[in-house]
Amino acid sequence: MESQHVLIIIRGLPGSGKSTFGQSITLSGEVPPCHSADFFMTDPNGVYHFDPSKLKMAHEFCQEAVRSALFYGESVAVANTFTQRWEMEPYLLMAAEHEARVIVVDCFDAGMTDAELAAKNIHGVSEQGIAAMRARWEHDWRSGDPRAPWARG
């Protein structure tokens, strides 16, 4: 029997429209899409306060939200850059554990240059930062190494 709940992984460079796309879809249980950037939206006025020292906590926050939704059999979306397979792997493993179907939506660069993406993204990622992400982008993420770079031999 096919799974009734879905994990939608939305990947793309900063400014490519991941969050906008994620917010445009409605999933069972009205579960909002999770994005590690949500962790930095601590201001009641919706002001974004990025702190690179807390990035690991932000990803753990997002993974826990997705894990909880899948545990309860809810469909959920997660939006992040996911430039390489290893960044998606925790979510792919969660989906398998909870027998959720996986759909990957690839926004990549939405047809924009690095300069356009730098100007458009709300996270302050520079043109150089976007260029670095573009350079390591795995278009065929399925054949990418699922191990984190520091865990490779």
C-alpha positions in Angstrom: 0.0 0.0 0.0 1.4 3.4 -0.9 2.1 5.9 1.9 -0.6 8.5 2.5 1.8 11.1 3.8 4.5 13.0 1.9 7.8 14.7 2.6 8.4 17.5 0.1 12.0 18.6 0.0 12.4 22.0 -1.7 16.0 22.8 -2.7 17.6 25.8 -4.4 20.1 28.6 -4.1 19.3 31.6 -1.8 16.7 33.8 -3.6 15.4 31.1 -5.9 11.9 31.0 -4.4 12.1 28.0 -2.0 10.2 29.6 0.8 7.7 31.3 -1.5 7.0 28.0 -3.1 6.8 26.2 0.3 4.3 28.7 1.6 2.1 28.3 -1.5 1.4 24.7 -0.9 -1.1 23.3 1.6 -0.5 19.9 3.1 -2.6 17.7 5.3 -2.9 18.9 8.8 -2.0 22.4 7.7 1.6 21.8 8.6 3.6 24.8 7.5 6.9 24.2 5.6 10.0 24.1 7.7 13.0 26.2 6.9 16.2 26.5 9.0 15.8 30.2 8.6 12.6 30.0 10.7 14.9 29.5 13.7 16.3 33.0 13.2 12.9 34.7 13.0 12.9 35.5 16.7 11.6 39.0 16.6 7.8 39.4 17.0 7.8 41.9 14.0 9.2 39.2 11.7 12.7 40.6 11.6 15.4 38.1 10.6 18.4 37.8 13.0 20.9 35.4 11.4 23.6 34.2 13.8 26.0 31.8 12.0 27.1 30.4 15.4 23.6 29.0 15.8 23.3 27.4 12.3 23.7 23.9 13.7 20.8 24.5 16.2 18.7 25.9 13.3 19.1 22.7 11.3 18.4 20.6 14.3 15.2 22.7 15.0 14.0 22.1 11.4 14.8 18.3 11.5 12.9 17.9 14.7 9.8 19.7 13.3 9.9 17.4 10.2 10.5 14.3 12.3 7.6 15.1 14.5 5.2 15.7 11.6 6.2 12.4 10.0 5.9 10.6 13.3 2.3 11.7 13.5 1.7 10.7 9.8 1.4 14.3 8.6 2.7 15.5 5.3 5.3 18.2 5.6 7.6 20.3 3.4 11.1 21.4 4.2 12.9 24.2 2.3 16.6 24.7 2.4 19.5 25.1 0.0 20.3 21.3 0.0 23.2 21.8 -2.4 24.4 18.3 -2.0 22.9 14.9 -1.2 24.4 14.6 2.3 22.5 17.7 3.4 19.2 16.0 2.4 20.1 12.6 3.9 18.7 13.1 7.4 15.3 13.9 5.8 15.5 11.0 3.4 16.2 8.7 6.3 13.3 10.1 8.3 10.9 9.7 5.3 12.0 6.0 4.9 11.6 5.4 8.6 8.1 6.8 8.6 7.2 5.3 5.2 6.5 8.8 3.7 6.7 9.3 0.0 9.4 11.8 -1.0 9.0 14.6 -3.6 12.0 16.8 -4.4 11.3 20.2 -5.9 14.4 21.7 -7.4 14.3 25.5 -7.7 18.1 25.7 -8.4 18.7 29.3 -9.5 15.2 30.1 -11.0 17.0 31.3 -14.1 18.9 34.1 -12.2 22.5 35.0 -12.1 24.5 35.0 -8.8 24.2 38.8 -8.6 20.4 38.6 -9.1 20.1 36.0 -6.4 22.3 38.0 -4.0 20.0 41.0 -4.5 16.8 39.0 -4.1 17.6 36.7 -1.1 16.4 37.8 2.3 19.2 36.1 4.2 22.0 38.4 3.1 23.9 35.7 1.3 26.6 37.4 -0.9 27.2 36.9 -4.6 30.4 35.1 -3.6 28.5 32.8 -1.2 25.9 32.0 -3.9 28.7 31.3 -6.4 30.3 28.8 -4.0 26.9 27.1 -3.5 26.4 27.0 -7.3 29.9 25.4 -7.8 29.1 22.5 -5.4 25.5 22.0 -6.6 24.6 18.4 -7.3 22.0 18.4 -10.1 21.8 14.7 -9.8 21.5 14.5 -6.0 20.5 10.8 -6.1 24.0 9.8 -7.1 25.6 12.2 -4.6 27.5 10.9 -1.5 25.1 10.6 1.4 27.9 11.1 3.9 28.9 14.4 5.3 32.3 15.7 4.0 33.9 15.2 7.4 32.7 11.6 7.6 34.3 10.5 4.3 37.4 8.4 4.2 
